[in-house]
Amino acid sequence: MTSVLNHNNPGGNFVGYGNEVLLYFDRKRKFLVKLEQGKKISSDRGTIVADNIVGKSIGSSFITSLNVRGWVLKPLLIDYLEKGIKRATQVIYPKDLGFMILLLGIESGSRVLEAGVGSGNTTAVLAYFVKPLGHVYGYEVRKEFIEIAKNNIARLGLDKYVTIKHGDIKEGIEERDLDAAVIDIPDPWEALNSIYVALRPSAPVAFFVPSMQQLIKLYDALNSHGGFIDIKAYEILLREIELSPTSIRPATRMIGHTGYIVFARRVLKG
Ligand SMILES: C[S@@+](CC[C@H](N)C(=O)[O-])C[C@H]1O[C@@H](n2cnc3c(N)ncnc32)[C@H](O)[C@@H]1O
């Protein structure tokens, strides 16, 4: 399957049947829909029939049965993360993932370790950045999550850049000389030897831990391991600014806490 995201757009700049599009009314009303013949798409902004959108240019507008204007957009990766992924586990939020990608230097061609895979949300983001030349090797201990993750990743057409293995990374990782790792498991300090063996010298690793107790335990373990340097920890706080013609000010609500990002680089011991 071709990736449904970005540059791979078989229909060019025109909307066709079978395309998945984002119907946008305002920042709170955005709908990810697959356009099928005769399909009616309804919301509190009215109804629009898919046939009235098909054939239009991406980026053009349409009018609903309630005379409200909407726009037809090509979905971005973040639209899929927000609306198109089934969540069976906690996931790492975009605010954290974006910084992790940069910290880890993930690029097309990177071979990346990931554990645990959970819902495949992070796996999909990694696959998006390593394609078309790289690969993500994901490990997950719970079989029931693997199917959910595979479906989520396949929905984005990113499955050929991902291998998911059923296994506990504390017991070992098969791959060697990997370029980077993202570790989101409850007890990462128990997996440091496996991660150390799987990464190439100098490769970065980013851990995601929700609590301060985990952060302290992980820091102590990284410090005493001897094979990791440049240990750093971050918390990302993202505050949206509400924009309206009469008032521009920070949003009243924000996500208070997701987790801490712990970064380290694997070096040769001794
Ligand atoms: C919070 S979820 C990961 C979510 C993922 N980062 C995402 O954004 O979709 C943590 C996952 O780690 C898995 N897990 C826990 N310990 C593990 C281990 N030692 N090896 C592999 N997977 C593990 C759990 O089963 C769970 O699915």
The ligand as an ORCA input file, in Angstrom:
! r2SCAN-3c Opt
* xyz 0 1
  C       2.758      3.214     26.838
  S       2.839      1.878     25.749
  C       3.805      2.461     24.388
  C       3.050      3.418     23.531
  C       3.802      3.880     22.322
  N       5.012      4.576     22.683
  C       2.901      4.779     21.469
  O       3.127      6.014     21.421
  O       1.953      4.260     20.847
  C       4.003      0.807     26.539
  C       4.044     -0.569     25.906
  O       5.246     -1.219     26.293
  C       4.991     -2.603     26.343
  N       6.096     -3.178     27.131
  C       6.281     -3.096     28.476
  N       7.445     -3.682     28.829
  C       8.011     -4.133     27.675
  C       9.235     -4.809     27.365
  N      10.080     -5.135     28.348
  N       9.514     -5.127     26.080
  C       8.634     -4.790     25.087
  N       7.451     -4.150     25.313
  C       7.153     -3.819     26.583
  C       3.593     -2.663     26.989
  O       2.952     -3.873     26.735
  C       2.903     -1.480     26.318
  O       2.192     -1.873     25.168
*
